[in-house]
C-alpha cells in the first residue's frame, strides 16, 4: 500500500483515539461512569471476563478511570504526529483487546460480529505492517537526525 495512504490511515486512527479519549473526560472527575459500564458488562460476562473484571478492573477502577482516557488521547496524539509509532500502535492494539476482554466479547462469537473492533484491530495491524511512521511523521525526522 502507498505510504501516503498508510499515513492517512494512521492520522484517521489517531483522530479516532483522540475522540474516544475526549468522550471520557468526565471519568477524571468520577469513576462512576466507568463503574456503570463495568456493571453493564458484568451482567453477561463469560468466566474469563468476569474474573478479569473482579480481579483487575473493579479493584483498580479509580486508576483505570484516569488511565484509559489519558492513554487514548496520548495514543491519538502520537499517531497524528507520528512519534514512537510502533510502540504506540502496539499499545493501541492492547487497549482495544483489553476493552473487548472487559466487555465480555473477546472470547465469544460476538467479537466476530462486531465490525468496530475487527475494523480497528485490522487497521492497527495494517499500520504496523505498513511501517506507519515512515511518511508525514516525526519518527522519520528522528531517524534522520540520529544518522547525522
N, C-alpha and C positions, 0 to 999 in steps of 0.2 A: 504494500500500500504506500502511496505517496506520503512523504514525511510531512508535507503541509497539512494533509488530511489528518494524520496522526496528531499533529499539534492542535488542530481544530478540535478533534475529539477530546484531547487532554484538557483543553480550556473549557469545553462544554461540561465534562465530568467535574472539573474543578468548580464551576459555577453551580452545578447541582449540589455539591457538598457544602458550599457556602450557604446556599439557600436552606438546606436541611439544618445546618447549624443555627442560622438566624431564626428559623422557625421554632427553635428550642431555647430562645433567650430567657423565657420565663423559668426555665429549670434552674437558673442561677439563684433566683430568689426563693424557690421552694422545690424540694424533691418530690412533692405531692404529684406533680404532673407525670413523672417517671413511675411513681408508685401506682398510679391509676392504670398506666399502660401495662405494668408488670402484673397487676391483679387481673386485668383482662386476658393477658397471655396465659396466665396460670390456670384459667378455667378449663382449657382443653389441651394442656401441655402433655406431650409424651414423657416417659420416665426420664430420659436424658435431659430434656429441657427443664423438667420440674426440679431435678437435682441441681442443675446449674442455677436456676432461679433461687432456690433455697440457700445454696451454699456460696454463691458468688454475687448474684445481682442484688438480692434483698439486703444482705449484710453490708454491702458497700454502696447502698443507694445514695447516700449523701455525696460521696465522691463521684460516683457514676453520673449523677445529675449535673455535675460541673465538667467532668472529663469528656463526656460524649459530645456536647455542643462545641466545646473548645477543640476537640480533635477533628470534628467535621469541618469547622471553619479553617483550622490550620492546614488540613489536607487540601481543602479547596483553594486556599490562597497559594499554597506551594505548587499545586498543579497549574493554576492560572499563570504563575510567573515562571514555572518550570525549574524549580530548585529542589534538589535532592529527590528527583523524580522517582527513581526505582524504589528507594525505601518508603517513600510516601505512597506509592501505588500498592506496595505490599501491605502497609498499614491500612489503606482503604479496603483492600480485599478482606483482610482480617476483621475489620469493623463491620462490613456487610455480612460476613459469615457469623459474627457474634450476634448481630441483630436477628438473623434468621434462626440461630440456635435458641436465643432467648424467647422469641415469639412462638417457638414450637414447630416451625415448618421445615427446618433444615433436614431432618431425617424422615420426612414424610413425602407423599406424592404431591401434596400441596405446594411444595417447593418448586416442582417442575411445572406447575400450572400458574406460577407467579411470574409473569413476564418482567416485572420490575426488578426482581433480584437477579434473574438469569441475564437480563439485558445489561444490568450494571456490572455484574461479575464478568460477563463476556467482554464488555468494553474495557474493563480494567486489565484483563488478560491480553487483549489486543494491544493495549498501550504498553504493557510490559514487554511483549514480544516485538513490538514495533519500535522499540527504543525511543520512547516518547519524549525524552529530554534532549533530543538532538537538534530540533528546529524551534526557533522562537522561544528559547529557554535560557535561563541563567546558567543552567548546567553546562551548556556549550561554552559560554564565556568563561566559566570557572575552569573547565578542562583546558581551554586555550591558554589561559593565564598561568596555569601550572606548567605547561610545556615550555613557556618562555624563560 
